Amino acid sequence: MTQFENILVEIDGPLATLTINRPKVLNALNVRVLEEVSQALEGLRGQSEVRVVILTGAGDRAFVAGADIAAMAELAPSEALKLAEKGHKVGDLIALLPQPVIAAVNGFALGGGLELALACDIIYASKSAKLGQPEVNIGVMPGFGGTQRLIRRVGPGRAARMIYGGDPVGADEALQMGLVDQVCEPASLLEEVRTLGRKIASRAPVAVGHSKQALRATFELPLAEGNRLEQRLFSELFATQDQKEGMAAFLAKRPAAFSGR
């Protein structure tokens, strides 16, 4: 795996952990960070031994506290568009990665940080986490997918309140509104995420990947088309070795040994 300046990538068996590593600036995003995250995600896509990706931030204060405002302050509209395109590329790579991606939100997830988490399949948060889209406080709006993904997570009214008001919510409120899926003690957050990751990694990888594809399609397709996609993906799995192994193991009352084929 390539060595990066601003991120860390650790592979531990079937789990890959991608850490934004700029703790002195609360892991703020700039163009270089976004490019490195994109490169790392593209590299993980082709690693069949990696079955789950965990996304987090270095230190205990922030997942990602937002975009680097000092770097954005003097951008022209054309430059801001390029920055937004890079942010959207990262979100799309997360969403389209064949492996499930779990966000471990270990502190502030604001602006672009929340938008990264929203692109993930599952969001676990520390009790100390603060999540929000505060862009209107500095004269802009979400630009990395927040207006589109937040509403799908929490509904139009809550999304509008968070985006128009610009105030963050704590972890417990985020759980109540469906913004996060689990709240953990700060010291146990990563281990709880890894426990979930290992459970997912023990399942049939092609089936998990197909399930992710079908779930993601609900954002784009009408119900009838989504149902047809589900039928096709379901039937395709009967050509895999994992389907044969999984059903044989079930009938024999033994653990399945999935190969990812």
N, C-alpha and C positions, 0 to 999 in steps of 0.2 A: 504494500500500500504506500502511496506517495506520502512524503512528509510535508506538512503544511505549516505556515507561519501562524495562523490564527485559529486553527481548529485541531482537535485531536481525534484520531480514529483508532479505536481499540476493538479487536476481534477476539472474542472468548467463546470458542466452540461455535454454536449456531447464532450467537448474539453479536451484533456490531453496535458499539456505542460511539456516537458522533457528538463531541463536546465543543461548543463554541468557547474558545479559550482566550478571552480578553477581560479577565476579572477586574482589572484596574479601571476599566470604563464600563463596568457592568455588562460586559459581553455585547456592547453595542455593535450594530451592523453597519458596515460600509461596503463599498463596491468590491473590495478585495475579499472580504469575508464571504459575501454572497457568491463570488466566483469560486472560492475554495469549497464552500458547501456544495455547490453544483457539481464540481469536479469529483468530490468524494461520493456523492450520491450516484453519479454515473458509474463510478468504479464499483460500488456495492451492487448495482443492478446485475452485473454479470457474475457475481460470486454465488454460485448455487449453494455453497455450504453455509452461507449466511441466510438465516430464515426469518430473523426479526431484527429491525433496526431501532435503536433507542436514541432519541435526540434530547440533549440537555445542555446546560451551561456550566462553566467552571465556577467554583466557589459556592458559597451558600447564600449569596445576596440576590442573585439574578439568574434567571433562565436566559433571557435577552431583554434588556431594558428598553429596547427600541432601536431606531436607526441613529447613526452618529449625526447629531444635529449640527455640530461644528462643520462637518463635511457637507451638509446639505444647505447651509444658510445662504450661500451665494450662487446656488445653482440656477441656471437659466431653464425655462420650460423644456427645451429640447434635452438638456442634461437630466432634468427630473424624470422625463419620460424614459430615458435609458436606465435610470436607477430603478424605476417601477418595473420595467421589463425584466431586469435581473431578479428583483424580488419575486415577481410572478413565476419566473422560471424555476426558482427553488421550490415554491409551493407546488407547481405542477409536477416537478420531479418526485417530490414526496408522495403526492397523490397517485402518481402513475407507477411508482416503484412496485414491483411484484411482491416484495416482502411487506408485511404490516409494519407500520412505523408508530412507535409509542413516544409521546412527549413526556419527559419528566421535568415538570415545571418547579424549579427549586428556589423561587423568589419572584422578582419582578418579571412579568411577561407583558410588556407594554408595546403598543404600536406594532412595528414589524416583528417583535418577539411574539406577541399574541398571534399574529398572522401566520408565523411559522408553526406554532402549536396547532392552530385551526386546520392546517393542511394535513396534520397527522391523523391516523385512524383512531387513536385512543389518547386521552390526556389524563395523566395522573398529576396531582399537584401537592406540594407541601402545604401544611397548615399556615405557613408564613407567606404563601404566595399572594401576589397582587396582580390582577389581570385587567387590562383595559386598552381602549383605543383613544388615547388622549390627544390625537393630532389636531383637533380644532383649537386646542389651547395654544398652539403655535402657528395658527393660520393656514393649516393644510387639512387633509383628510386621509383616511387609510388609503395606501397605495399599493400594498402587496397582497390584495385579495380580501381584506377585512370586510368591506361592504358586502361581499358576496358570500363568504364562508361563515361569518358570524351569524347572519340571519338564518342560515340553514341549521346552525347549532341551537340557537336560543329563541328563534321566532322574531317577527318584525318589530314588535313593540320593545322588547328588551334590547334588541340590536340598535334600534333608533335611540333609545335612552343612553346606551353606552357610547355611541358614536357622536350624537349631538351634544350630550352633556360632558363627555370627556373624562368622567370620573372612573377610577378603577373599582373593581369589586374584590372582596376577599375570597379566600378559598371556599369557605362554607357557603357563601352566597352563590359562588360560581357553581358549586355542586348542586345546589337547590335549583338553579335555573338551567342546568344541563350543559353548562359551558365546560365543565370538567367531569370526568367519569369516576374519580376516586380521590379522596383527600387522605394524606398520609402524614405521620410525624416526620419532621425534617430529617432526622437521623436514619429513618427507615425507607425513605422515598425510593432511592435507587434500587435497594434490594427488593422492595415490593414490585417495582417495575420489572426487574430482572426475573423475579418469580413468575410473573405473568408472561414475560417473553419466553422463558424456558417451557412453560406449558404450551404456548402457541407453537413453539418450535418442535415440540414432540408430536404434533399432529401432521397429517399428510400435507406436505408443502404445496403440491400442485392444487389440491383441494382448497387450501387456505388462500392461495393466489387467485384462483378462480372466484372464490367467495368475495375477496376484496374487489375484484373487477366488477362483480354484479352489484355489490353494495354501492360502489362509487357511481355506477350507472344511474342510480336513482336520482342523482342530482341533474342528470342530463336528459333522461328518456321518459316519455309518457309510460304509464303503467303497463299498457299492453305490450309495448316494445321491450320494456324491462323484463316482463315475464317471458317473452320469447328468448331474450338473451339468457335468462336463467336456465330455460329448458336446454338451450344449445350447450351451455357450459357444463351443466349437469351430465348431459349425455357424453360429452367429450371425456369426462373423467373415467368412463367405463373402458377406455382404451389405455389406461395407465396401469403400471405395475402396482402402484400404491392402492388402487381400488381392489385389485385381486388380493393383495396382502392384507389390507384392512378387513375385508369381509371374511377371508379365510381365518385370520386371527380371532375375529369375533366368534365365529362358529366353533373354533377350537378352544375358546376360552383361554387365550394366551395374549400377551402384549404384542402389538403390531410393531414390525421393524420397517419403517418407511424409508424409501430410498430417494424420494423426490423425482421419480420417473413414472 
